[in-house]
Amino acid sequence: MSSVVAKSSKPGQEDARAEIGAIVAKARRAQEFIENFTQAQIDALVTAVGWHVYKNRETLARLAIEEGGFGNYNDKVAKFENRVMGTLADMASVKTCGVVEELPGAGLVKIAKPIGVIAALIPTTGPDATPPVKALGALKARNAIVVSPHPRTVRTSTAVVNAMREGCREVGVPEDLIQTIERPSISKTEELMRQCDLVVATGGAAMVKAAYGSGTPAFGVGVGNSVHVVDETGDLDDAALMIAKAKTFDYATSCLADNSVVAQNGIYNSLRDKLIAAGGHLCSAGEKDRLRAAMWPNGGHIPTIDVVAKPAKTIAALAGFDIPDDRSFLIVEEDGVGAEHPFSGEKLSVVLALYRYDGSIDGAIDLVNRITGYQGLGHTCGIHTKNDAHVEALALRTKTARVMVNQNLNEGAGSPRNGLPYTLSLACGSWGGNITTENVGVRHFMNLTWVSRPVKLRTMDPQTIFGGHWDKWGK
């Protein structure tokens, strides 16, 4: 149990410690109530919680738009539908109670046990679907969870938590299995991370760094900035459709949304035209300059909040130019990478950087590595291709946790079209400062006890183990 607290107190820290201590104490009592539940009881609980979010999805989506001003209503409704049902479907066959795996040949039995109280740190761009995805996984593994919302979108996250608490009440379990910090602050979030048993942090680099520095085990995520390669064999119609869909869904609130497209020179013009046909506005050189000044008015590498998850027309107006009403995203042609070329980074908006590469797939790999090396190391890339060798080369030679083939990059968080686990916590491995490269979910929210029994004695013969070495190098 992680209950370490600082010895010196900042102003207000004692009050934060007491408030969070009371929340965590209630969470521990609630978690003890379900600690020995059967699989059937737990599955009934998570289904009830998921249902109460799902049935309130329209109200919750509307509140998210009204409060935060990020994204759009229809996509948020769709996000609730896909994420809640997808997470429940993913977990349906996962055992989290008692014996979860037996390996008779190895004499091993694995028994799942809960972690305890999980702290869920929620970003301001994801106050809606992020809490239930985390909570469903936590409950499935018989944990309690405390949501730490972003102050800007606290009403939305609280409303989602209240819907989930109604699900708990419906099946007769303590509603304090799911709680939220009603008046969040940095000191309260820090205190929660110290007092809980596991932190799951989704958000900016500072938040993730704080989670890892809390002294409590943590799963964090890395910076987004996904890159989408289209080679000379790719289906350009499908590529343009998938890129536009990912770029515009919920106005690019997802860290998976394409930030850059890297197109082979031979098909570059055709793909550009198809992206325009799919709703893109190709910025002129002058518009690109004005857009850069508007998105990064004070320099740096993080765009202004004024463009984050906003419609294309709003962003263009902020930059001082007009686009037709039917344009849904902005395209800037780019050839540079790094701080002097901010369009090469994560833009958190419906702005897409378009690159070209010459020759073989090597040119694309070089660009992907340069772009993600600037921002987004370890996260995600994708490719539209008919050449499996290109897929293998991209996967082997880039530092990315997910390589999406002929898909919408948002499907990297789980999709009916692939086998990736549903999540809204996309880890980036050591490349992105994370402990894993996996989609963080229910399998990360439980402890495993390994029971080992003796098996037939394994023979360890020096000739078998060292023979090859002896033959080449001698004894």
DABEL-V667521 format. One record per run of one state. SS is the DSSP state (helix for helix, strand for strand, loop for the rest). FROM is the first residue (numbers start at 1). TO is the last residue. If there is no record, write none. Layout:
ss = {SS SS}
from = {FROM FROM}
to = {TO TO}
//
This chain:
ss = {loop helix loop helix loop helix loop helix loop strand helix loop strand loop strand loop helix loop helix loop strand loop helix loop helix strand loop helix loop strand loop helix loop strand loop strand loop helix loop strand helix loop strand loop helix loop helix loop helix loop strand loop strand loop strand helix loop strand loop helix loop strand loop helix loop strand loop helix loop strand loop helix loop strand loop helix loop strand loop helix loop}
from = {1 13 35 39 56 57 69 73 92 98 104 107 108 115 117 122 124 127 129 141 144 149 151 171 175 178 181 186 196 198 202 205 213 218 220 227 231 236 253 260 265 278 280 283 285 296 305 308 312 320 329 334 338 339 341 342 345 351 358 361 375 378 385 388 398 400 406 409 414 426 427 430 433 439 440 442 445 446 453 462 474}
to = {12 34 38 55 56 68 72 91 97 103 106 107 114 116 121 123 126 128 140 143 148 150 170 174 177 180 185 195 197 201 204 212 217 219 226 230 235 252 259 264 277 279 282 284 295 304 307 311 319 328 333 337 338 340 341 344 350 357 360 374 377 384 387 397 399 405 408 413 425 426 429 432 438 439 441 444 445 452 461 473 475}
//
